[in-house]
């Protein structure tokens, strides 16, 4: 409904201070033209909404403005009561703070809530996660808040230990499992927290981009996986001849071409995204193409490819 959308625009601008029309359109699942019409309606109705042009511009609302929309309705309070934090979230520092805030909200508004409840959300998985270290999660959360670099260690499937220094950006709970989002070599990555065997906070800080939202980074990182289903996603650079081979219909091999650039990079190679069943199948196929392909990500596949190449080189040069 349009009235609900207008209210949501005001609330979003109050929360985020400034948003591009395209971001508002994506958030509310409408076209940018619809957002422009809504902004015109809001402005003509007396709401202090305005637009800033040029780089860094966007839609804004006067900071001093306080809307009456922030008061909860009985239906919204009843909906908030459905929030039941997962046990895994409630056991770490950030979850305890959120749980306390929800308890305060419910206590202060309990007289406005009906006794009956008709919908309950149980976020806890059937099997309790006993592999994820809460100590590691708290360290990653603290380091992300304070912008400290972290040294992590974990094993690949072939028992090769990875020792890496990362810039942590936050932790994410998804379907009863924990992940952490980080940056390394200028690229965002995410990794399952249960696979870690060491987390060490370093006495070294990093510069975090101002206003960066963990939710948006996570959404971008996982978009391809959600759209293509589960699988092992690989990004490569390939020579024109390798692209022809990869796209050849004569390959009876378990992979799918997700994306191939229309033009070459400055080095004359094409960028491609492939989906395999798992890491070993990706490595087996790509090693067969030799130097005509380069794995850009994920890092574990790069390291595994390099390790196998070294083993082959040593064997044949002995």
Beta strands, then each sheet from edge to edge (+ up, - down):
strand 1: 18-19
strand 2: 49-52
strand 3: 58-61
strand 4: 148-155
strand 5: 161-174
strand 6: 177-184
strand 7: 187-192
strand 8: 196-205
strand 9: 232-238
strand 10: 255-260
strand 11: 270-276
strand 12: 293-297
sheet 1: 1+ 3- 2+
sheet 2: 7+ 6- 5+ 4- 8+
sheet 3: 10+ 11- 9+ 12-
end
